[in-house]
Amino acid sequence: MKVWALSDTHLSLGTPKPMDIFGEHWREHPAKIAEAWQASVSQEDLVLMPGDISWAMRLGDAAVDLDFIHALPGTKVMIRGNHDYWWSSLKKLRENLPASIIPLHNTALVFGEVGIAGSRLWIDPDLALEKASDDDRKIFENELARLELSLKELPDGLSQRIVMSHFPPIALDGRQSRASQLAEKYGCALWIFGHMHLSNTAPDYSAFNRNHGATRYEFVSADYLDFRPKLLLEI
């Protein structure tokens, strides 16, 4: 089994949103995703998708985007991003998501010897360049608690522990956070995240890809990866 990652697909196949307003590289990006995915991912593989999957506002409206992902090879594990307004309760997600898509929602998952935990996270007040609002601080604290709940569900005896979050758990300059400290506490070897996007004024996000202690951090936003799933490991 190979483990891949791709976040921030920002699909809108039901009610198309012209994503090329964010840059020419977004033009016809679903076709780019499908072509690269089918060329690399096998049916027995695992694809981790840390958020901002669809622009849909309701779960029913997201069906066409989720069916598009379902038709691609592999088992997909998703967490919620800040734009996934369609994301519902765990019960509704389990009842309505296609069979190949598994939601991570204050829970943890195990595939053989690989364990996966995570949460959306939020703007980290300790890493933000500007002073965080009281609301942002409250949301971040709640997400941090959800993340630890998810990590606590991982059993002993795993060969790989992977964390997913939508928001970055580290700063571009390498500064750590209370979120990233949980990776060390729970023995996580890999942390994947997205949220940030390319633009004419964006910094070089390659600095996100670094090791801290025993944990490797990987930035996997779709436009940064040229809409190609990134191979993380092979079991």
N, C-alpha and C positions, 0 to 999 in steps of 0.2 A: 504493500500500500504506500502511495505517495501522498503527502499532505501539501496542499497548495493554499494560497490566499489571494483574495481580491476584494477590496472594499470600494464603497462609493460608486456603485454602478449607475445610480441616478437614472433609472429606467422610467419611461413614460410612454409605453407602447399603446396604452388605451386612449389616452388623450395626449398626443405628442407635444413635448416641450422642446423648443429649439435650443438644444444645449450648445450649439456653436456660438451663441451669444457670449459664452464664457471662453471662447477661443476656437480657432479653426480645427484644433486637434480633436474637439468633441463631435465634429460632423460625422453622422452615421455611426456613432460609437457602439450601438448594440451589435451591428454587423461585425465590427472589429472584435468585440468581446467573444461572440459566437465562434468566429473563425479561429482565434487564438486558443480558445478553450478546447474546441474539438480537436485541435492539432496536438494538444499536449496532455489533457486530462483523460484518464481511463475510467471505466465504470466502477472499478473497485477502489478508486481514489477518494480522498476527502478534501473538500474545498471549504475554507473558512472565510466567511464574509462579514467583516465587522462594521456593518451599518451603512445607512443611506443607500438602501437598496432601490426604493421606488419613490417617485414623487406623489403617488396616490394619497388621498386624504382618508379613505376608508378601506377596510380590508377587502371588501368586494371589488372595489375599483382597482386594487393592486393585483387581482387575479391574473390578468394578462401578462404582467411583468413576472409574477411568480411562476406562471406556466412556462414562460420563456426560459427561466433559469432551470426549472424542473426538467425541461427537454434536453438540457446539456448533461454530459456524463458526470458521474460521481455523486456522492452524498454531500449535501451542502449544510453547513452549520452557520446560522445567522444570529447576530445580535442587533439590537435597535440602534439606529443613528439619530441624530437630532432632527433630521428631516423625515424620518419614517413615521409620519402621523397615522398611517394605516395600521401600525402595530397595535395589537389588542391584548386582551388577557391571555395567559398561557393556555387556558382551556379552549378559547376560541381559535387561537393559533393552531393548536394541535388538531382541532376538528376541521380546519379549513385549509391548512397548508398542504401542498402536494407531497406525495410520499417521500420524495428524495430530499425534502427540506426539513431540517430540525431546528426549532428555535431554542436559543439559550436565553433563559428569562429567570434570573435569580436561581439558576440551577447549574449543574455541571454534567458533563457527558464523558463517557469512557468508550473508546474504540480499541479493543485489544489492550495493549499496554500504554496507550496514549490517552491522557486525560485533558479535558478542555474546560476552562472556567472563564468567566468574564462578566462585564457589565458595560453599559454605554459610557460611563464616566461623564465628565462635564468640564467646563473651564476650571482649571486648577488655580485657586487664588494665590498659591505660592509660586506659580510659574508664569502667571499672566503679566504682560508688560504694563497693563494699566490696572488700577485698583478695581478689584472685583466687587460687584454689588452684593447686598445682603442676600438677594434671591439666588445669585450664582453660588454663593458660599453654602447656602442651605441645600441646593440641588447637588452640589459636589459632595457634601457630607453624606447625603442619602445614597448617592451612587457608590461612594467608597464603602459604605456599610453593605450594600448589595454585592459588591465585588468580593468582600471577605466572606459573605455567606456562600457565594458560589465556590470560592476556593476551599472552604471548609468541607464541601461535599465531595471533593476529590478523595478517593481511597488511597491507602498506602500501597506500595508495591508497583507503582507505575514507572515505566522507563522514561517517559516524557510527560512533562506537565506544561501545557500551553495556556497562555492568557490571551483573551481577545478584549479589546476595548475600542470604542469608536474614537474617542478623544485621545490625544497623545498623553502618555504617562510620564514623559520626560521632556525637557526643553531641548531646542536645537543645540544649545551650548553644552549639553550633557548634564545639566542640573537634574538631580533626582527629586522625587516627590514622595508623599506618604503612600500614594498608590504603588509606585515602583518598589517601595520598600516591602510591600506585601509579596512581591515576587520572590524576594530573598527569604522571607519568613516561611513561605509555603513551598520552597524548592522548585520554582518554575524556571525552565530552561529557555523558554521562548515567549516573547510578547509581541503580538501584532496589533496594528492600529492604523487608522486613516484620518479622515476629517479634513485635512489640509489639501489644497489644490494648487496646480500650476497656474501662473499668470505672468505677465510681463514684469511685475514687481515682486513676485514671490522669491523668497530666499532659496538657497540650495538645500533641498530637503534630504539630500543624501547623508547629511550629518545626523539624521535620526537613526540611521542604521549603524548601530554600535553595540558593544558589549559592556555591561556593567556587572562586575562579579561573575556569577555563573549564568546570568540571563542575557540572551541576545534579543535585541529590539529590532523589529522590521516594520518599516513604513510601507503600506500596501495600497494606497489610494490608486484607483484605476487609471486616472490620467497620468500619474507619475510612472506607472508601469507600462505605459503605452497600451493599456487595456488588455494586458496579458496576465493571466494568473501566475503568481510567483511560487516556484517550488521551494518549500521550506525544509522538508526532510523526507526521507524514505525509510520505511520500517521493514 
